[in-house]
Amino acid sequence: MDKDKRKIRILVAKPGTDSHYKGAELLCQILRNAGMEVIYTGRYQTSEMIVNAAIAEDVDVVALSSLAWSQKAYYTEVARMLKERGAGDICVVGGGIIAESDKPALLAAGVTGLYGPGTPYQEMIDHIVQRVKKDRWHEN
Amino acid sequence: MAKKEEKKKEEIILDRSKDRIIKMQTESGFEPKPSYGPDDLKGWDYARDLGNDGEFPYTRGMYPGMYRNLLWVSAQVLQRETIEKSRAEQEVIWMGGAPVFYYGAGDVNRTGLDPDHPLAKYDAGYCPEFYSLERMGRALQGISMESGIFQFHGASSQLDDTMCVAQLAAVAEKRGVDKAKIRGSCINDPIDNMATAFSIDFPFEMSMRLHGDLTEYIVREMPTYSPFSPIAYDLWEAGCTIVQQLGIGMCSLTAYNQIAVDRGIPFDQIGRRATIGMASSMDFFETVCMIRAARRMWARIAKERFGANDPKLCRLRIAIRTPGQTLTRQQPLINIARVAFQALAAILGGASAMDYSSHDEAVGIPSKEARMVTLAMNHIIAQETGVGLTADPLGGSYYVEWLTNKLEEEATKLMKKIDNMGGILKVAESGWLRQLVRNARDERQAALDKGEQIQVGMNFFRQGEEPPYPQYEFEDMDKVQAELFAEVKNLKENRDIKKTREALLTLREKAKGTENLMYPIIEAFKADATRSEILGMIREAYGYIYDTVDMIERPEFLN
């Protein structure tokens, strides 16, 4: 496929019992409008379910959305399980109201973005595109 | 170099570009005229449309003199990692002027899971998990249940209301407290979940059964408790306008009263407890007028539809929450101004109860300091501003009366539309209501994105990089969760399993029939059954699989 026209495949996922779905649904719209292929898991997912879906759908990115405080536990677990399953090149990004004190551990696990409320959409899109190009597609 | 020198000497032009109102519409989309006068109130009749405060149709307030005689109730939800820690911080709030035992449900509770459920493993413990009677007993320990107000306002989970009231009643019974003396309210609003999808969906027929049973139980056993309080607030938070919140809220309140009447409960027994929860928004006058219109609309519905002969049966209590949606993560301190305006509007409209957001809500869960700010804010409004000295101080303003009429008119149109489609229950079940809410949400978001709707700090007057605002620091959650899991294990291993089994199987049997389920649920809790086991039994009676999220099997002892 022509590299310039290659579409980013992204899995938007909501781990755990967090019920706030508006952010995730909005994210799906934004990413779709930015030309990405979006797959949405819906709510109430375990890390294992998310990783299975990511691998089965052969996505480039997993975007995790949660407004519960279990973000650190889930986001790092998803990143770890992807690596264990040999899919460590799938990028993991995350958003929600994320505790400042959780950010170092998340970044260390390879979970980037960490967008909070009110983040300009373009900032998220640019970040995802750059990360995929660098870490997944290994473009210069 | 010379050029630069020149530039430096240029005069600074003082920026006046922000000196204008950007959005010339009210939140519901009306375009007010430059001013209002008597011509805008043609045909308006004081006695018919307002009445005195404390008189039908209660536009000016539920009681004569309003806050002079009875101040609004102030409630503050607060929950921490353990029951003991929540309790310690709540006591400060209770003693500080908000004497309301008030827990909002956490996600695990709301979903109907026990903390040891695989989906709950990282989410459990951030809220007091009321999975067992023992937990509720501990939360209520040492509190006089005949004082203050006890409420459970989980957003849009019928299950959570059912479980929490069952536990409250069970604790009262065990302690020998007269349940008839417990005051408070529950939401008990299954339509809301269908509309906002804020919680996991329970099968609608099952939710409706739990709703009706809870209403009937409260009317019979806890007559000073409000059996339902539709949470129109959630609709606003989910994206709806004030008009939509008002119209749908009134439809729900009407539907729940009708369900109760259809079950043989005389309107006399529910009419005096009529309550609705609504959101104040940043639109000051729409908030004021929505509250006034809601009272008037309900008074007329109570009289005309339910044949209320005593005017006291036509009064509506309106509990106002200030919505988190309006708060920005940017410059969190400016949210104090937002909440203050929202609260002032609510009180000028004659709200009966106030539930404030903390200014740090977009940053994290409320800190103790932020909670103290809202508590003080409540006292400032009550004690310093003088707004409570006279009932309905804005009544009679041409604009306020015009807008009150307009909101009522538009909300009534929406109610009629819903009625013509078969009623609120039908549009809730069909998904039409949810689509309406989604569309409203998308419209609100688009207006924010385009800068048509201003949010200072976010899309207007945005400051650059800000240092992180302090967040509430949680305990070591691995430890909290380990202790919680051990507690659940201990309960499940050491209970009288025969008794538990019997109570749960009885519940399942009764759920297949038409008996009121509150009684067997209370018995099951008393026999140390847990929330997810109780839910599982009810689900199975309705022909569904045991586990809501299809991850675990029915426990062996129930086979």
Contacts between the chains, C-beta under 8 A, distances in Angstrom:
chain1	res1	chain2	res2	distance
A	15	B	122	7.9
A	16	B	107	7.4
A	16	B	119	6.5
A	16	B	120	7.8
A	16	B	122	5.8
A	16	B	123	4.7
A	17	B	107	3.9
A	17	B	108	5.3
A	17	B	110	7.8
A	17	B	111	5.0
A	17	B	113	6.6
A	17	B	119	5.7
A	17	B	120	6.0
A	17	B	123	4.6
A	18	B	107	5.6
A	18	B	123	7.0
A	19	B	107	5.5
A	19	B	110	6.7
A	19	B	111	7.5
A	19	B	155	7.9
A	19	B	198	5.7
A	19	B	199	5.3
A	19	B	200	6.9
A	20	B	198	7.9
A	21	B	197	6.5
A	22	B	238	7.3
A	22	B	239	7.8
A	22	B	441	6.4
A	26	B	445	6.2
A	29	B	442	7.9
A	43	B	200	7.3
A	44	B	111	7.4
A	44	B	119	6.1
A	44	B	200	6.7
A	44	B	549	5.0
A	46	B	118	6.4
A	46	B	119	6.2
A	46	B	551	7.4
A	68	B	107	6.0
A	68	B	123	5.4
A	68	B	126	7.1
A	69	B	123	7.9
A	69	B	126	5.4
A	69	B	365	8.0
A	69	B	474	6.5
A	69	B	477	7.4
A	70	B	122	3.6
A	70	B	123	4.8
A	70	B	126	7.9
A	73	B	122	3.9
A	73	B	477	8.0
A	74	B	122	5.8
A	97	B	329	7.5
A	97	B	362	7.0
A	97	B	363	6.9
A	97	B	364	6.1
A	99	B	364	6.6
A	99	B	471	5.5
A	99	B	474	7.8
A	100	B	468	4.6
A	100	B	471	6.0
A	101	B	471	7.4
A	101	B	473	6.8
A	116	B	329	5.4
A	117	B	328	7.5
A	117	B	329	4.5
A	117	B	362	5.5
A	118	B	328	6.2
A	118	B	329	5.3
A	118	B	330	5.7
A	118	B	458	4.6
A	121	B	449	7.6
